[in-house]
Amino acid sequence: MAELAAAPTARRIESLDFVRGVALFGILLMNIVAMGLGPAYDDPTVAGGDTGINLWTWFVLNVGIEGTQRALFSILFGAGVILLSSRLEATGRPDSADVFFRRNLLLVGFGLFNAWILLWEGDILFYYGVTALFLYAFRKLPGRTLLALGVGSLLLGAAWNALDASNSRGAFQQFQAASQVTAAERTAEQKKAIESWVEKEREFRPAPEAYAEIREANSASYWSALQSRAGLIAHFQSWWLYRYFFDIFGMMMIGMALFRLGVLTLEVKTHTYAAMMAGGYAIGLTGNIAEARWIMSNDFSMLAYHQAAISYDVSRLAMTMGHLGLLMLFLRSGVLPRLRQAMAAVGRMALTNYLAHSVVALVLFVFLGLWGALERHQLYYIVFAVWAVQIVVSPIWLRHFQFGPAEWLWRYLTYGKKPPFRRETPPEAPPVGPAAFPAE
């Protein structure tokens, strides 16, 4: 497949919007747990139930979804880097680089708003805006080179995970050794080893009384919730940006590669997508099931999570490719065209819809005091309700308006010129059925 020299046609952009919409919905499947149960995101023994349907909910989502929708979102963002920069450069604008960097610095601003005002500590916009600044220099590289760099970046992240697992194992062994010595005979170093490990475990798995205090702080008032989360938000937008840079950067580079190679624009043969799906699920499901079982068999311990993280990036990348192959085969099949169009509308309003998730969480879990009050499986009643609203409202909105509200503001601030908001005439319906996505 020849490298793409220019931006794809409107037909091909629909495939990007569709996958982005699916990824946006998938992200909420995981985010809702942190939004509503906080520290129980990884450890169901903390809150939300760890038996029956709640345990199965944790297992199914950790095997099938964990990390993959964020990865898809990152891949689509990487594709957008090439799409935006190529279009800007094709117009001959002398300020194309300025527009690119201003657009992504504004995304950092949206991320700060999402985290500090809407109180979503797990915001990804901040990460994306910062990471995108490093992608510009790579935008014209060949697809295979981008793919190699992306995979290499993920391997660096995996190596860091392995180092963390090794350090965690060493700290645990020091804790065990020190614990076997009587309190009166312990050295200062042994006391420090015990205190350090206990503190780490306390942060990872808060005791019931500690969790009750966190719940009270997060559901008492907006100001109380902000105070409770401020340290975590600051930590996420400083150390975690550095710690997980290779993760986000690598997935974005892979997205740039898949765009250049035509994978994201349905320009490769059907058997390529079938191979992605079959191979991705074979590797991804095997790895994810093994990791989940290891964590469960070790009582969801912090050490078990660190050990499972060694293979996490390999399993997640494979699972993501499986999902992507499946989605592309669905698009090419031409079935359920109205669903495809609706999901593409969700994707075109991704920024608005993503921020709306935070607004819903803020209202339900802070203003209405539901933080920590629901079981894990009950959180998905909220998810399905949000999905239903957004998949109905998004296409209706775009029939009357050019952009989602947040997208309009983003574009206005990026170009310094107010774009038209309302549509003068309804948009032409995109093609539906098999003809919209050729077989080969």
N, C-alpha and C positions, 0 to 999 in steps of 0.2 A: 504494500500500500504506500503510495507516494505521500510525502509529508504535505500537510496543508500549508498553502502559501498565504491564505487570507482567511478572514472570518467566515464561518459557515453560513449557509442560507437560513432563512427563517424556519424552514422545515427541520433542519438539523438542530437549531437552537431549541426547538420544542423538546427534543430528547434530553437536553441539559436541564431544562426547566422541570420536566417530569421527574427525573432522578433527584433533583434538588428538593422537589416537593415531598417525595417519598422519604428522603433522608431527614427532612425537617420533622415529619411525623415520627420517624423512628427515633430521633434524638429525644423527643418528649417521653418516649417509653422509658428511657433511662433517667432523664433529668427529673421526672416527677417524683422519683424516690428520694433524691437528695433534697428536692424542694419541700417535700412533705414529711420526710423522716430523718433528714440530716445525716448523722453518723451511721445510721442503719443502712446506708447505700450499699456498702460492701458486706456488712455483717448483719444478717437478719436476726441474730440472737439479741441485738441491742433493742430493737423495737419493730413493730409491724407484724410480728408473728414469724416463727421459724419452724412451723409444722404444717402438714396438710397442704391446702391450696396456696398458702403464703410461701412455703418452701418450694413448691413446684413453680410458682411464679418467679422466684429468684433463680431457680435452676434453668428454666426455659429461656428467660431473657439473658442470662449470663452466657448460655451456650450459643444462642442464636442471634443476639442483638448487641450485646455489650461491645462498645468500641467501634462497631462496624458502621453505624449510621453517622457518627462523627467523622469516621474515615471517608465515607462517601461525600459528606459535606465538604471536607477538606479537598478531596479530589476535584469536586465541581468548582471549588474556589480557585484551585490551580488552573483549571481550564479557563476560567474567567479572566485570569491574568493575561493569558495569551489573547483571548478574544478582545478584551478591552484595549490592550496595548497595540494590537495589530490594526484595529479599527481607527484608533487615534492617529497612528502613523500613516495609515492609508489616506487620511484627510489632508496630510501635509501640515498639520498644526505645529507651529514652532514650540508650543508649550505642552506637548503631549506628555513628557516626563513629569512636568509640574502637575498636570491633571491627575496622572496616575498616583503620584505620591500624596497629593492633597486628598484624593478620594480615600486612600487607605488610612491616612492620619485621621480623617473624619470618622472612619470605622472604629478607630481606637476611642474616639470620643463617644460614639454610640455604646461601646463596651463599658466605658467608665459610667455612663448613665445607667446602663442595664444593671451593673453591679452595685453601684453606690446609691442610686435613687430607687430602682426597682428591686433592689436587695437580692439579686440572683448571683450568688458567689461563684456559681459554675459557668458564668458567661464565657463564650468563646469568641465574641466579636473583638475584644481587646487583643487576644492572642493572634487572631487572623490579621488584624490591621498591622500589628508589629511585624509578624512573620512575612507578610506580603512585601514589605520594604526590602527584604533580602532576595526576593524572587525576580525583581526587574532585570537584574544583570544576566539572568539565565534564559530570558524569554525567547531568544532566537536560536537556542541550541537544538540540534536534531532530537527527535523523539527518543531514540535508543539511548542517547547520552543522558537525557533527562531521566529516563527510567533507571539507568544505572546509578545516577546520583541520588535519586529518590530512595531506591532500595538500600544504597549505602548509608544514607542518613538514618533509615529505620534500623539498620544493623548496629549503628552507633548507639541508638536508643536502647536496643536490646542488650548490648554490652553493658550499658549503664544499669539496666535492670538486673543483670547477672551480678554486677558488682554490689548493688544494694542487697541482693539476696545473700551474697557471701558475707557482707558486713553484718547483716541481720543474724545470720547463723552464728557468726563469731561472738556477737554480743549476747546471744541467747546462751551459748556455751559458757561464757564468762559468768553470766547470771546463775546458771545451774551450779557451776563450781563454787561460786561465792556463797550460794544458798546452803551448801552442805557444811559450811564452816559455822560454828556457833557465833552468835552475835558478838560475844566478848572477845573472840579471837580474830575477827575480821579486820583486815587492813583497810586503810583509807581507800585504796584502789578497789577492793572488793565491795566496800559499801557503795562506792560510786557506781560500780557495775550493776548492783541490785537496783539502786535508785533510778538509774538511767533506763533500765529495761522496764521497770514498773511504770515509769512515767510514759514511756512510749506505748505500752499496752493500754494505759488509762486513756490516752488520747485516741487510740484506735478503737477501743471498746469501752466507752464510758460506763461506769457503774450505774445501776438504776437510779440512785439518788442524784447522781451527776446529770444523767439524761433528763430527769425531771426538772432540774434547774435550767437546763438548756431549753427544754420545751416551754417552760414558763417565760423565759426571756424572749423567745421567738414568737410567742403568741399573745403576749401582754399588750403590746402597743408597737407602733411603727418605730418610735425612737428606741424602745427597748430592743427590738429586733436588730436595728442598725448597730447599736452598741455591741450586741452579742456577736454580730457577724463581721464587724469592722476588721478585726485582726485576721480572720480567715480570708476575707477579700484581699487585704493587703498582701498576705502570704501568697495567695493564688496569682496575683498580678505582679509579683516580683520573683520569688524563688521558683514557683512553678513554671513561669514563662521560660526561665533559664533551663529548668530541669527537663521540660517536655518540648523544648524547641525542636529537637531532631525528629520527634514524632510528627508534629504538625508540618514542619518544613518538608519532611520526606513524603508525606501523603500528598502535599500540594505539588511537589515535583513530579510525583507519579501521575497526578491529574494533568499536569502540563504535557507529560509524555503521552498519555492516552488520548488527549485531544489532538496532538500533532500526528499521532499514528492512526487517527480516524476511529478509534474504538468508541469514543463517547458520542460520535456523530453518525453512528450506524453505517460506516464505510468499510467495515471488514466483513468477511463472510460469516454466515450463520454458524458454521462449525466452530469458529473461533469463540463465539459466545457460549456455545454448548460446552466446549472444552474448559472455558473459564468457570462455568457453573459446576461441572462435574468434578474437575480437579480441585477447585476452591472449596467445595463442600466436603470432599473426601478428606482433605488435609485439615480444613478448619473445624469441622465437626469433631473429628478424631481428637485434635488438640484441645479444643474447648471443653469437650466432655471429660477428658482426662484431667484438665486443670480444675474444673468444677468439682469432680469427685475427690480430688486431692484436698481441696479446700474443705469440703464437707467432712471428709474422714479425719481431718485435723481440727475439727470444731471451729472452723472459720477463724483460725488464729492469724495474727499478723505475720508470723513467720511463714505460714502456709501460703498466704497471699504473695509474699515476696518471692517465694520459691516458684509459685505458679507463673509469676510475671516473667520468668526467664524465657518461656516459650510463647508468651502472650502476643508479641508483635508478629511472630510468624503465623500463629493461628488466626489472629485478627486480620492480617493482610489477606490470607487465603480465604477466609470467610467473606471478607468484603468483595473480593473478586468473584466469589460465587454469587453473592447478591447482585452484583453489577451485571454479570452474565445473564442471570435470570431476568432482570429488569429489561435488558436490551432484547432478549428473546420475546418478552411480552410486548414490547413496542413493535418489533418487527412482525409479530403475528397479526396485528391489526384488530385484535379482539377488544371488546369493551372500550370503544373509542371515546364515549362520553366521560368515562372514568379517567382516561388518559388526559383528556383536555382539562378536566377539573383539577387533576393533580398538577398539571403544568401551570395552571393559574395559581395554585398554592405556591409553587416554586418561584413564579415571577414576583410574588409578594413575600418572598422568604424573610426579608428583614422585618417587615411589619408583623408577619405571623410569628416570627421568633420572639420579638419583643412582647407580643400579645400573650405568649406563654408565661412570661415573667409577670405580666400584669395579673393574669388569672391566679397564678401562685401567690402573689402578694395579697390579693383580695381574700382568697380562701384560707391561706395558712397563717397570715398575719392579722389582717383586719377581722376575719371571722373566727380566728383562734383555733384553726384545725391542724396546726403544726403538731405532728406527733400523735394525733388523735385517731388516725385511720390505720387499718391494717394494710399490708402491702398490696394485696389484691384489690382492695377497695379504691386505691389510688387510680386504678385503670378505668373506673367509671368516669373519672374526671377526664382522663386522656381521650376516651372514646367520644365524650361530649364535645371536647375541644376540636377533635378531628371532624366531627359531624358539622359543626358550625363553620369551620374554616374551609372545608371542601365545598360547602354550599355558598358561602359568602364571597370567597375569592373570585370565582368566575363571574358572579353577578357584579361585584365591584368593578372588575376590569372591563365590563361591558359599558360602564358609564364613566370610568376614569382611566387616564393613561397609565397611572402608577398607583402603587399602594402609598399610603400617607408617608411612611418612613422613607420609602424609595424616592418619592418626590422631593422630600426635604434633603435627602442625601445628594440627589442630582443638583438641586438648586445651590447648595453650599459648595459642591464640587466645581461647578462651572461659573458660579457667580451670576447666573442669569436665570430668571424664573421660567421654568418650563411649563407648557400648557398642562393643566390638571384634568379638567373635564374633557370628555370626548365630544366632538361636534356631531359625529355620526358613529353608529355602532361598528365595531371592528368586523372585518370579514371573517367568517368561520373558517378555521384551518381545515385542511383535508382530513377525512376520517377513513378508517378501514385500511386494508392492506396496501392500497395505493400510496398512502402517506409515508410508509416506510418500506422501501423496496426490499425484496428478498435477498438480494446480493449487491 
